Amino acid sequence: MATLDGVHRVLNPDGVFISIAFGQPHFRRPLFMDPKLTCSLEITLLAMDSIIFSIQR
């Protein structure tokens, strides 16, 4: 969670952060759904084992 806190802190108002994960989304989704992160979240499934999480401020 410390990494996402840092990303949220330094992300420009119109910035985008993209995280590519190679695992099931239910493991990472709780990290991105933290109420402290006042950003929009988009989850894109690329394949059975590839997910893109993008945060836009």
C-alpha positions in Angstrom: 0.0 0.0 0.0 2.9 2.3 0.6 3.7 2.3 -3.1 0.2 3.4 -4.1 0.3 6.1 -1.4 3.5 7.4 -3.0 2.0 7.2 -6.5 -1.1 9.1 -5.4 1.0 11.8 -3.7 3.2 12.6 -6.7 0.7 12.0 -9.6 -0.2 15.2 -11.4 -3.9 16.2 -11.5 -4.2 14.9 -15.0 -1.7 12.1 -14.6 -2.2 8.4 -15.2 -0.4 5.5 -13.4 -0.5 2.1 -15.0 0.3 -1.2 -13.2 0.5 -4.5 -15.2 0.0 -7.6 -13.1 0.3 -11.2 -13.9 -2.1 -12.8 -11.5 -5.7 -12.9 -10.6 -7.2 -9.4 -10.1 -8.9 -10.2 -6.8 -5.5 -10.2 -5.1 -4.7 -6.6 -6.1 -8.1 -5.0 -6.4 -8.4 -4.3 -2.6 -5.2 -2.3 -2.8 -6.5 -0.1 -5.5 -10.0 0.3 -3.9 -8.6 2.0 -0.8 -10.8 5.0 0.1 -7.7 7.2 0.6 -7.0 7.0 -3.2 -9.2 9.7 -4.6 -8.7 8.5 -8.2 -10.7 6.7 -10.8 -9.7 3.1 -11.4 -9.9 1.1 -14.6 -9.2 -2.6 -14.7 -8.5 -4.2 -18.1 -8.1 -8.0 -18.5 -5.6 -8.7 -21.3 -5.5 -12.4 -21.1 -6.1 -15.2 -18.5 -3.1 -14.0 -16.5 -2.5 -10.4 -17.4 -4.3 -7.4 -15.9 -3.8 -3.7 -16.3 -4.8 -1.4 -13.4 -4.8 2.2 -14.4 -5.3 5.0 -12.0 -6.3 8.5 -13.2 -6.4 11.5 -11.0 
